Amino acid sequence: MTDRWTRLDCPGCGATAAALVTVVPTMGDAGLAVSDYRCPSGCRLDDVHAQVDDSLGIRHVFG
């Protein structure tokens, strides 16, 4: 797997956050997943994951 930290605006609060994007060869067509998320305001990935994925261009295709 390959990991890369990417900065983005947190969709929850607007602060500059960091997302660890991991290439996962077994995750459908996309092959990308956010494996860690750090927001200085404490926003949790569980609460903003759909918006984070969308802003990073990660799509989920199953089947």
Phi, psi and omega in degrees: 000151178242132181244146177209129176281135180229134178270143178204163174282128179295126179290345180276323186226348179089355179289160175284118182245173178230135178239132176270109181265126183244134174276119182238108187294347183257011185259067177062207182285330186291309180073010180236145177212146173273113184261347176205149182216131181229115178244131181295340178270356177090010177297139183262145179301324179303329183273336186234014189300321181297317180290323178295312179302316181297316181292334178268358180077020179271127177241154181247119179235119179240145175102000000 
